[in-house]
Structures are given as C-alpha cells and as structure tokens.
Amino acid sequence: MDAEPGDADLASVIATLGVPAKVTWEQDGDFRTSGPSWADVVLAPDRPWELFVGQTGGNACNHPALIGMRVPLEDGVRRAFDAIARRWLGTQIYFPETATLEEVSEYARQVEAAGLTCATAYRDFHEALYPVDPTPANLRRLCGSSAHDSTFRAASRAGVVPWRLWIWGPNSD
C-alpha cells in the first residue's frame, strides 16, 4: 500500500484493530511510541502488531495512534466505508470539538446501514477516522468470516482491554 492512514491520496479505506498508543513527534519528523497508552496492556508477541498513526480531523491535524493489526475488509463493507469516507472528506469534523449531534447521528446511521454498530465508538469519530464498536460480531461482519475472532485474546489486561476498531480514510489536509 502506498498511502498511510489519513493520507489525502488513500485510494480505499484501511481497517485496524488495536489499542491506543502513546506517540511523540520527534525533531527528525518521525513518530516514536512508548507502547500502548494503557501501561498495563500486554500484547501477545506472536501477532503482527504495527504502529498506525494517521492525520485526521481535516485542518485540525489530529494524529491518533494505534498499536494493532490490519483487518481485511469484506467488499460490501469496504464499499460502504469508502462512501462514508467520501461523505466526510473535507468537513473538518472531529468529535467532540466540531461534531454536532446531527452529524454524529448521521454517521451512526451510515455505520448501521453497513450492518455494524458504533454505540460507544462514536467518540473517536473524525474526518478520516471512522470508528466501529470493537465487538466480535462487528469484526466478523468487517471480515466476512470468523477468522479473526482470536484477535481479542491477543492482548490482556487486568480489566477491560481498551480495544479500538478503526476504519481509516483520506484526510483533506
């Protein structure tokens, strides 16, 4: 893939599952991570973890980060999220600073039309970042199979693992 999450020339959306990461912007222009933003999350060493840092929110230039893995998208879901990304491209939207209740409700309806939910994940909604609830049912719908069900056991923590299931699209800035 040539483009990274949030790049303006991203041809199609990218799906990732992981946990939020702590990142810093270094003088050499690279991001550095100190690991998950939840210090007590332990990631299984046998998984293909990657650091995903994208630019979101249009000109707000937010840089959310995730330590996770790519999730393959079923064609129908990919088409739905490509349409969602086109709808929100150029809106400069990022929750909660600029998103109205009507805009968040519209996004939730778009996600539901794709057969998914965002009942709690909507809080991460930005232009170029389209969250869905990190549930086994949503993961199966995204992938079109149950092949990734074991992914939720790839991280452990005392309590709830702060999973994020993010669909990344292009950002207008």
C-alpha positions as CSV (number, residue, x, y, z in Angstrom):
1,M,0.0,0.0,0.0
2,D,1.4,3.4,-1.0
3,A,-0.6,5.6,1.3
4,E,-0.8,5.6,5.1
5,P,-3.9,6.1,7.2
6,G,-5.2,9.6,6.8
7,D,-3.2,10.4,3.6
8,A,-5.1,12.6,1.2
9,D,-4.3,10.1,-1.7
10,L,-5.5,7.0,0.1
11,A,-7.4,5.1,-2.6
12,S,-9.5,3.0,-0.3
13,V,-10.2,2.7,3.5
14,I,-8.0,0.6,5.8
15,A,-9.3,-1.3,8.8
16,T,-7.3,-1.7,12.0
17,L,-7.9,-3.4,15.4
18,G,-5.7,-2.5,18.3
19,V,-5.2,-0.4,21.4
20,P,-4.5,3.4,21.6
21,A,-0.7,4.2,21.6
22,K,1.3,6.9,23.1
23,V,3.3,8.7,20.5
24,T,5.5,11.7,20.3
25,W,6.7,13.7,17.3
26,E,10.4,13.8,17.1
27,Q,12.6,16.5,15.6
28,D,13.6,14.2,12.7
29,G,10.0,14.1,11.7
30,D,9.3,10.5,12.8
31,F,6.8,9.3,15.4
32,R,8.1,7.4,18.4
33,T,6.0,5.2,20.6
34,S,6.4,4.2,24.1
35,G,3.8,1.4,23.8
36,P,0.1,1.2,24.5
37,S,-1.4,4.3,26.2
38,W,-2.7,1.8,28.7
39,A,0.5,0.8,30.5
40,D,-0.9,-2.4,31.9
41,V,-1.9,-3.8,28.5
42,V,0.2,-6.8,27.4
43,L,0.3,-7.6,23.7
44,A,0.8,-11.2,22.6
45,P,4.3,-11.5,20.9
46,D,3.1,-13.8,18.2
47,R,0.9,-11.3,16.4
48,P,1.8,-8.9,13.5
49,W,1.5,-5.7,15.6
50,E,2.1,-2.4,13.8
51,L,2.0,1.2,14.8
52,F,-0.6,3.2,12.9
53,V,-0.5,7.0,13.1
54,G,-2.8,8.9,10.9
55,Q,-3.7,12.5,10.3
56,T,-7.4,13.2,11.0
57,G,-9.9,16.0,11.6
58,G,-9.1,17.9,8.4
59,N,-7.1,21.0,9.2
60,A,-7.2,20.2,12.9
61,C,-4.3,17.8,12.1
62,N,-5.1,15.3,14.9
63,H,-2.7,12.3,15.0
64,P,-4.5,9.4,16.7
65,A,-2.3,6.3,17.1
66,L,-3.0,2.7,17.5
67,I,-0.8,-0.4,18.1
68,G,-2.7,-3.0,16.2
69,M,-3.1,-5.0,13.1
70,R,-4.8,-4.6,9.8
71,V,-8.1,-6.3,9.4
72,P,-9.2,-7.4,5.9
73,L,-12.5,-5.9,4.8
74,E,-15.3,-7.7,3.0
75,D,-16.0,-6.0,-0.3
76,G,-19.5,-4.7,0.6
77,V,-18.2,-3.2,3.9
78,R,-15.3,-1.6,2.0
79,R,-17.6,0.0,-0.5
80,A,-19.8,1.3,2.4
81,F,-16.9,2.8,4.2
82,D,-15.4,4.3,1.0
83,A,-18.7,6.1,0.6
84,I,-18.7,7.2,4.3
85,A,-15.1,8.5,3.8
86,R,-16.1,10.4,0.7
87,R,-19.1,11.9,2.6
88,W,-17.0,13.2,5.5
89,L,-13.9,14.2,3.5
90,G,-13.4,18.0,3.6
91,T,-15.8,18.5,6.5
92,Q,-13.1,19.3,9.1
93,I,-15.1,17.3,11.6
94,Y,-13.7,15.9,14.8
95,F,-15.6,14.8,17.9
96,P,-16.4,16.4,20.3
97,E,-15.0,19.7,19.3
98,T,-16.8,20.3,16.0
99,A,-19.3,17.5,15.6
100,T,-22.9,18.2,16.1
101,L,-25.4,15.7,17.4
102,E,-27.0,15.6,13.9
103,E,-23.6,14.8,12.3
104,V,-22.8,12.1,14.8
105,S,-26.3,10.6,14.3
106,E,-25.9,10.7,10.5
107,Y,-22.6,8.8,10.9
108,A,-24.2,6.2,13.2
109,R,-26.9,5.7,10.6
110,Q,-24.3,5.1,7.9
111,V,-22.5,2.6,10.1
112,E,-25.7,0.8,10.9
113,A,-26.6,0.7,7.2
114,A,-23.3,-1.2,6.7
115,G,-24.5,-3.8,9.3
116,L,-22.2,-2.5,12.1
117,T,-22.6,-0.5,15.3
118,C,-20.8,2.5,16.8
119,A,-22.8,2.8,20.1
120,T,-19.7,3.6,22.1
121,A,-17.0,4.0,19.5
122,Y,-18.6,7.2,18.0
123,R,-16.4,9.2,20.5
124,D,-13.4,8.6,18.2
125,F,-15.2,10.0,15.1
126,H,-13.1,12.4,13.0
127,E,-12.8,13.2,9.3
128,A,-10.5,10.3,8.1
129,L,-11.2,8.1,11.2
130,Y,-14.4,6.1,11.3
131,P,-14.8,4.0,14.4
132,V,-17.0,1.0,14.9
133,D,-17.6,-0.9,18.2
134,P,-14.8,-3.4,18.8
135,T,-17.0,-6.5,19.1
136,P,-16.6,-10.0,17.7
137,A,-19.8,-9.5,15.7
138,N,-18.6,-6.3,14.1
139,L,-15.2,-7.9,13.4
140,R,-16.9,-10.9,11.7
141,R,-19.0,-8.5,9.6
142,L,-16.0,-6.5,8.6
143,C,-14.0,-9.5,7.5
144,G,-16.9,-11.7,6.3
145,S,-15.6,-14.5,8.4
146,S,-14.8,-15.5,12.0
147,A,-11.1,-16.0,11.2
148,H,-10.1,-13.1,13.4
149,D,-12.1,-14.0,16.5
150,S,-9.0,-14.9,18.4
151,T,-7.6,-11.4,18.0
152,F,-9.5,-10.2,21.0
153,R,-7.4,-12.7,23.1
154,A,-4.1,-11.2,21.7
155,A,-3.9,-8.6,24.4
156,S,-4.5,-8.9,28.1
157,R,-5.0,-6.5,31.0
158,A,-6.5,-6.6,34.5
159,G,-9.9,-5.5,33.5
160,V,-11.2,-4.4,30.1
161,V,-8.7,-4.1,27.2
162,P,-9.3,-0.7,25.5
163,W,-9.7,-2.1,22.0
164,R,-10.4,0.2,19.1
165,L,-11.7,-0.9,15.7
166,W,-10.9,2.0,13.4
167,I,-11.5,2.4,9.7
168,W,-9.1,5.0,8.3
169,G,-9.9,7.1,5.2
170,P,-8.2,10.1,3.5
171,N,-7.9,13.4,5.3
172,S,-8.4,16.7,3.5
173,D,-5.4,18.4,4.9
